[in-house]
Each structure stands twice: as structure tokens, then as C-alpha cells.
Amino acid sequence: MSPENEAEMKRKLKRAGVIGSCLLAAILVIGAGIRLVQASSLRTWTHETEIPTVALIAPQAGGKSQSLILPGTLQAYYDAQLYSRVPGYVHAWYRDIGARVKKGDVLALIDTPELDQQITQARADVGAAQSTQKLSAVTAERWNSLLPLDAVSKQDAEEKNTDLASKAGATKAAQANLDRLLAMKEFAKITAPFDGVVTKRTIDEGALVSAGPAASGDPLFTVSDIHVLRVYVSVPQSYSAQIVPGMQVTLTVPEYPGKTFVAKLVSTSNSISAQSSTLLVEFEADNAANLLKPGDYVQVSMGLPGGSAHLRLPASTLMFRAEGLRVATVGANNRVVMKPIAIETDLGTQVVVAAGLSPKDRVVDNPPDSLGNGDEVRVEGAGHAD
């Protein structure tokens, strides 16, 4: 190769190296710029995603009254479990479950062979005692008539009189035993103690029955007076002061959806249960239509007094912290302000706030657990409590 060609080749190689260096530098500058833009965008996105988005609601006025719904049970006004007072065998029964009975109606008869024999023996004892008393009376009368004539001693006469008194006492004892057995015989008739309905029957003809509940177990009959039913409700201690004389409540039962029944306050136990922290309250519900049944599960709706100055919030706004109950509100610059509140009434899905909140507060609904005082939030929307 000639010197001219060799020099030309070196110039071309040098030019190519300079161009390649420039291209490489341009690529490096462009890549660095892209990375800087991406890093800035990532920081902006990360900051934005760290800010929680929350929904706001406004506290609602508490209104003039609230309703507290509690479970209750119905019981018959009177409920008598009838047992046999005498042992024997069921001769017959005359009323089945569902039968309406009047006071004194015979429900069943019991054959009492052992008691019948005891009555026969007692009658014989009374007859023997009366005969002995008559003989003693004749003897005492004779001795008393001879005493003025000095035909008998005074001591002998007194002995005869004493014997007469003893025989009279024996006659009374025998008669009392007979009367007791005859009274027991009356218990062979099982009768209704009051007007009501037979709600249970456990006997049949020929069945052996024993005397008393300990021996026989189940009652022979159960009779219930259901013209009025008692309603028992356990009211939480926090509401016990609102149970006042003259109070009326409404009842609902599952078998009559949409139908309500009225009950009035009768009394309270005036004692808070140590186990459940509740007050036992008794109401009475008229059952003239015979729609309600003893043992029924009912829901009792109580109207509780409230105040328009008190505010209501959904229970979903509450935050339970170590320092106490709090709600998160949004203040200036979308910063969170944690406020302590006091609850007057818990209505289940809502609470009545007694203190710590104003109607103008913007309260966070369903706040995240990580939310703290001073945190920045993004407001998604605002609404009102249900």
C-alpha cells in the first residue's frame, strides 16, 4: 500500500472513532435523562399512593326518640303443673292438650285401692272408739250419781271421768284420721285450678302414678292462663334508668311478620344481674285474640327518649384505640384530627354521641387502622348518616 493510501485510511479510522464516541456520549446522556424522569415519576406515584382515600359523612341530629330492640320471652300469666297427691292408677282422663277448661273441671280420675282400704279401716276405728266412749260415759255417769251417797270414793269417780275424757280424745283422733284420708281421696280427682288451656298431658288410662313431683317426674297435666301473657326482657344496665312507670312497648313475633302487639310495664327486679349486667323487666301483653303463645320468642321495641342536641353516627366510624374511643375527622388542608367522643346510646348500627363532636365535623367513614392524627388524606366524597 502506498503512503498516500495508508494516511487516508488512518484519517477515516480516526473520524469513525470520533463519531462513535459522540454517539456513545449521546446515548449515555439520553439514558440518564430517561432514568431521572422515571425516578421522579416513581417518587410522585409513591407519594400519591401513600395518601389514603377516605369517604366523609356528616353527623346527623339525634332526633326526639330512639328505638331499642331487645329479645324477650312470653310466659303464661298463670302456669300450673298438676301432680297427683295420692298413688294409684289412672281410671280415666277427660281433657287433652288444647282444651279450654274452667276452674274446678275434672281433668282425670285416679283409682286408689290402697287409700280405699285405709279409709275402710279408719271408719272401723272411729266406730270402735265411739263405742268405747259410750261405755265409758255410762260408767262415769253411774259413778258420779253414787258419789253423793258415799257409795263410791271420790277418787274412783275421778278415774271414771278421766277415762271418759281419754276415750273422747281417742274418738276425736280416729275421726281426724278418717277426715284426713277422705280429704286425700278428693285428690284422686285432678281438677283445673283456674280458667285456662291444657298445654300438656302425660298420662293415659291404666298408668301408675305416684304422689308428688319427686316420685312421678313429669306433671300429669299443665294448665296455663293465657288471656294475658307476661313478657320478660333483660335490659342492659346503661338503659335501665329509662325504664319508667307507665312505659309501653311493642312486640313482634316471627309467625306474624309485620304485625305488632302492645305491652305495658308491670315491674322490674330493681336489681342488676352480676352475671349479665342487665335489669329484668316484666311487661304484660293482652292476648284476647289468642294469637300469642307461651314460650314464644319476641322482639321488644322500646322507645327511648333522646335529645336533638345529640348527634348520631354510624358504628363504622368508631375507632377503638388504647387511649379510648375516637373518631377521625378531616380538618384544614385535608389533615386528620382525631377526636375523643362519649357514647350515650348504642343502637346497633348507629350510636348516639353525647359529647366530643359538632354538627359541622367531617367524619371519616370506615377509617383505616393505620390512620393517625395529622395524617394527610384524599377526600373521595361526603355523605350523611343513614
C-alpha positions in Angstrom: 0.0 0.0 0.0 1.3 3.4 -0.9 1.9 6.0 1.8 -0.9 8.2 0.5 -3.5 5.4 0.9 -2.2 4.4 4.3 -2.6 8.1 5.5 -6.1 8.2 4.1 -7.1 5.0 5.9 -5.8 6.4 9.3 -7.9 9.6 8.8 -11.0 7.6 8.1 -10.5 5.4 11.2 -9.9 8.5 13.3 -13.1 10.1 12.0 -15.1 6.9 12.7 -13.7 6.8 16.3 -14.8 10.4 17.0 -18.3 9.8 15.6 -18.7 6.6 17.7 -17.5 8.4 20.8 -20.1 11.1 20.2 -22.9 8.6 19.6 -22.0 6.8 22.8 -21.9 10.0 24.8 -25.3 11.0 23.4 -26.8 7.6 24.3 -25.4 7.9 27.8 -26.9 11.4 28.2 -30.3 10.3 26.9 -30.4 7.2 29.1 -29.5 9.2 32.2 -32.3 11.7 31.4 -34.8 9.0 31.0 -33.8 7.4 34.3 -34.1 10.8 36.0 -37.6 11.3 34.6 -38.7 7.8 35.6 -37.3 8.2 39.1 -39.2 11.5 39.5 -42.4 9.9 38.3 -41.9 6.9 40.7 -41.4 9.3 43.6 -44.5 11.2 42.7 -46.6 8.0 42.3 -45.3 6.5 45.6 -46.2 9.7 47.5 -49.7 9.8 46.0 -50.4 6.1 46.8 -49.3 6.6 50.4 -52.1 9.1 50.9 -55.3 7.2 51.8 -58.5 8.0 50.1 -61.4 8.4 52.5 -65.2 9.0 52.4 -66.7 11.6 54.7 -70.0 11.8 56.4 -71.7 14.5 58.5 -73.1 13.7 62.0 -76.9 13.5 62.0 -79.2 15.1 64.6 -80.2 12.5 67.2 -83.9 13.2 67.0 -86.6 13.2 69.7 -86.6 9.5 70.4 -84.8 6.3 69.5 -85.9 2.7 69.5 -84.1 -0.1 71.3 -84.9 -3.6 70.2 -84.2 -6.4 72.6 -85.2 -10.1 72.7 -87.8 -11.3 75.1 -89.8 -14.4 76.1 -93.5 -14.9 76.6 -94.9 -16.7 79.6 -98.4 -17.6 80.7 -100.0 -15.3 83.3 -100.5 -18.4 85.4 -98.9 -21.7 84.7 -99.8 -24.7 86.9 -98.1 -28.1 86.8 -100.5 -30.7 88.2 -99.3 -33.8 90.1 -101.1 -36.5 91.9 -101.2 -36.2 95.7 -102.2 -39.9 96.0 -100.7 -43.0 94.4 -102.8 -45.2 92.2 -103.8 -46.0 88.7 -105.4 -43.6 86.1 -109.1 -44.5 85.8 -109.8 -42.1 83.0 -108.7 -38.7 81.7 -111.2 -36.1 80.2 -109.2 -33.2 78.8 -106.4 -33.3 76.2 -103.9 -30.6 75.1 -105.5 -27.5 73.7 -108.7 -28.0 75.7 -110.1 -24.9 77.3 -111.1 -25.6 80.9 -112.9 -23.8 83.7 -111.8 -23.7 87.3 -112.8 -27.0 89.0 -113.3 -29.0 85.8 -112.2 -32.6 86.3 -109.2 -33.5 84.2 -108.7 -37.1 85.3 -109.7 -39.7 87.9 -107.3 -41.9 89.8 -108.2 -45.3 91.3 -106.7 -45.6 94.8 -107.2 -49.2 96.1 -104.7 -48.8 99.0 -106.3 -45.5 100.1 -109.7 -47.0 99.9 -108.7 -49.8 102.3 -107.2 -47.2 104.7 -110.5 -45.3 104.7 -112.4 -48.5 105.5 -110.0 -49.2 108.4 -110.3 -45.6 109.6 -114.2 -45.9 109.6 -113.9 -49.0 111.7 -111.5 -47.3 114.1 -114.0 -44.4 114.5 -116.8 -46.9 115.3 -114.8 -48.7 117.8 -113.7 -45.5 119.5 -117.2 -44.2 119.7 -118.5 -47.5 121.3 -115.7 -47.3 123.9 -116.5 -43.7 124.6 -120.2 -44.5 125.1 -119.4 -47.3 127.6 -117.0 -45.0 129.4 -119.7 -42.3 129.5 -122.2 -44.6 131.1 -119.7 -45.8 133.7 -118.7 -42.2 134.6 -122.3 -41.1 134.8 -123.1 -44.0 137.2 -120.1 -43.3 139.4 -120.9 -39.6 139.5 -124.5 -40.4 140.7 -123.3 -42.7 143.5 -120.7 -40.2 144.8 -123.2 -38.0 146.7 -124.4 -41.2 148.5 -120.9 -42.1 149.5 -121.3 -45.4 147.7 -118.1 -44.8 145.8 -114.9 -42.9 146.6 -114.2 -39.6 145.0 -111.0 -41.0 143.5 -112.9 -43.7 141.8 -115.3 -41.2 140.3 -112.5 -39.0 139.1 -110.8 -42.0 137.5 -114.0 -42.8 135.6 -114.3 -39.2 134.4 -110.7 -39.2 133.3 -111.2 -42.4 131.4 -114.2 -40.8 129.7 -112.1 -37.8 128.6 -109.4 -40.2 127.3 -111.9 -42.2 125.3 -113.4 -38.9 123.9 -109.9 -37.9 122.8 -109.4 -41.2 121.1 -112.6 -40.8 119.2 -111.6 -37.3 118.0 -108.2 -38.7 116.9 -109.9 -41.5 115.0 -112.3 -39.1 113.4 -109.5 -36.7 112.4 -107.6 -39.6 110.8 -110.7 -40.5 108.8 -111.2 -36.9 107.7 -107.6 -36.7 106.6 -108.0 -39.9 104.4 -111.2 -38.6 103.0 -109.5 -35.3 102.1 -106.7 -37.3 100.4 -109.4 -39.2 98.5 -110.6 -35.9 97.0 -107.1 -35.6 95.4 -108.0 -38.7 93.3 -109.8 -36.1 91.1 -107.3 -34.0 89.2 -109.1 -30.6 88.6 -108.2 -27.4 86.9 -107.0 -24.7 89.4 -108.2 -21.8 87.2 -109.7 -21.0 83.8 -107.2 -21.7 81.1 -105.9 -24.1 78.5 -104.4 -27.6 78.9 -100.9 -27.3 77.4 -99.5 -30.7 78.4 -100.8 -34.2 79.2 -98.5 -37.1 80.1 -100.9 -39.8 81.4 -103.1 -42.4 79.9 -105.6 -44.9 81.2 -104.2 -47.6 83.5 -100.9 -45.7 84.0 -99.4 -46.0 87.5 -98.9 -42.6 89.2 -97.1 -41.8 92.4 -97.6 -39.0 94.8 -95.7 -35.7 94.3 -93.3 -34.4 91.7 -90.2 -36.1 93.1 -91.7 -39.5 92.6 -93.6 -39.1 89.3 -91.2 -36.7 87.4 -93.3 -35.0 84.7 -96.6 -33.4 85.7 -99.8 -35.2 84.8 -101.2 -32.0 83.3 -100.1 -28.4 82.7 -102.8 -25.8 82.7 -102.0 -22.2 81.5 -103.9 -19.0 81.8 -103.1 -17.2 78.5 -105.7 -14.4 78.4 -102.8 -12.1 79.4 -99.1 -13.0 78.8 -96.1 -11.9 80.8 -93.1 -10.6 78.7 -89.7 -10.8 80.3 -86.8 -8.7 78.9 -83.3 -8.3 80.1 -82.4 -4.6 79.6 -78.7 -3.6 79.6 -77.7 -1.5 82.6 -76.9 1.6 80.5 -80.6 1.8 79.6 -82.1 0.8 83.0 -82.8 4.4 84.0 -85.0 4.8 81.0 -87.5 2.1 82.2 -90.2 4.3 83.8 -93.7 3.7 85.2 -96.4 3.7 82.5 -94.0 2.7 79.8 -95.4 0.9 76.8 -93.5 -1.2 74.2 -94.4 -3.1 71.0 -93.8 -6.7 70.3 -93.2 -8.7 67.2 -93.2 -12.5 66.7 -91.8 -14.5 63.8 -95.1 -16.2 63.0 -96.9 -12.9 62.3 -94.5 -10.8 60.2 -95.4 -7.1 60.1 -97.9 -7.4 63.0 -97.2 -5.7 66.3 -98.6 -6.2 69.8 -98.7 -3.7 72.6 -97.4 -4.5 76.1 -97.3 -2.3 79.3 -94.7 -2.2 82.0 -95.7 -4.1 85.2 -92.5 -4.1 87.3 -88.8 -4.6 87.3 -86.5 -6.7 89.5 -84.8 -3.5 90.8 -81.5 -5.3 90.7 -78.8 -5.5 88.2 -77.6 -9.1 87.4 -73.9 -9.6 88.4 -73.6 -12.2 85.6 -75.1 -10.2 82.6 -75.2 -6.6 83.9 -78.9 -6.4 82.9 -82.2 -5.4 84.6 -85.0 -8.0 84.4 -88.2 -6.1 83.3 -91.7 -7.5 83.2 -94.4 -6.4 80.7 -97.9 -7.6 80.2 -99.5 -8.1 76.8 -103.2 -8.6 76.3 -104.0 -11.9 74.4 -107.7 -11.6 73.9 -107.2 -12.7 70.2 -105.2 -15.8 71.4 -102.5 -15.1 68.8 -99.6 -15.1 71.2 -98.4 -18.4 72.8 -96.4 -19.0 76.0 -92.8 -19.8 75.3 -92.8 -17.6 72.2 -89.6 -15.7 71.2 -90.4 -12.0 70.7 -88.6 -8.8 69.8 -89.4 -5.9 72.1 -89.1 -2.4 70.7 -88.7 0.3 73.3 -88.9 4.0 72.6 -86.1 5.7 74.4 -86.0 9.4 74.9 -83.3 11.3 73.1 -82.2 14.9 72.5 -81.9 16.9 69.4 -78.6 18.3 70.6 -77.2 14.8 70.5 -75.7 13.5 67.3 -75.8 10.1 65.6 -73.0 8.4 63.7 -72.8 5.0 62.0 -70.9 2.5 64.1 -68.5 2.1 61.2 -66.9 5.4 62.1 -65.7 4.4 65.5 -62.0 3.7 66.2 -61.1 1.8 69.3 -57.7 2.9 70.5 -55.7 2.2 73.6 -56.3 5.8 74.8 -60.1 5.4 74.3 -62.9 5.7 71.8 -62.0 8.0 68.9 -63.4 9.2 65.5 -61.3 10.6 62.7 -62.3 14.0 61.3 -60.8 15.9 58.4 -59.7 19.4 59.1 -57.9 22.1 57.2 -55.5 21.0 54.3 -57.1 17.6 54.4 -55.3 16.7 57.6 -56.8 14.2 60.1 -57.9 15.4 63.5 -58.6 12.5 66.0 -61.4 13.4 68.4 -62.4 11.5 71.6 -66.2 11.0 72.0 -68.6 9.8 74.6 -71.5 7.5 73.6 -74.9 7.9 75.2 -76.8 5.1 73.4 -75.7 2.2 71.3 -78.4 1.5 68.7 -76.5 -1.3 67.0 -75.7 0.0 63.5 -75.6 3.6 64.9 -74.6 5.3 68.1 -75.8 8.5 69.8 -72.9 10.7 70.7 -73.3 12.6 73.9 -70.1 14.7 73.7 -67.0 15.3 71.7 -68.5 16.1 68.3 -70.1 19.0 66.5 -72.6 19.0 63.6 -70.0 20.7 61.3 -67.4 18.0 61.7 -66.4 16.0 58.7 -66.1 12.4 59.9 -64.2 9.6 58.2 -66.3 6.5 57.5 -64.6 3.1 57.7 -61.2 4.7 58.6 -58.1 2.5 58.1 -56.5 1.3 61.3 -53.2 3.0 60.4 -54.8 6.5 60.3 -53.3 8.8 62.8 -53.6 12.4 64.0 -52.2 14.9 61.4 -52.1 12.3 58.5 -52.9 13.7 55.1 -55.9 12.1 53.3 -57.6 12.4 49.9 -61.3 13.0 50.1 -63.3 10.8 47.9 -66.8 12.1 48.7 -69.1 13.3 51.5 -72.5 12.0 52.7 -74.9 11.8 55.6 -75.5 9.1 58.2 -78.4 6.8 57.5 
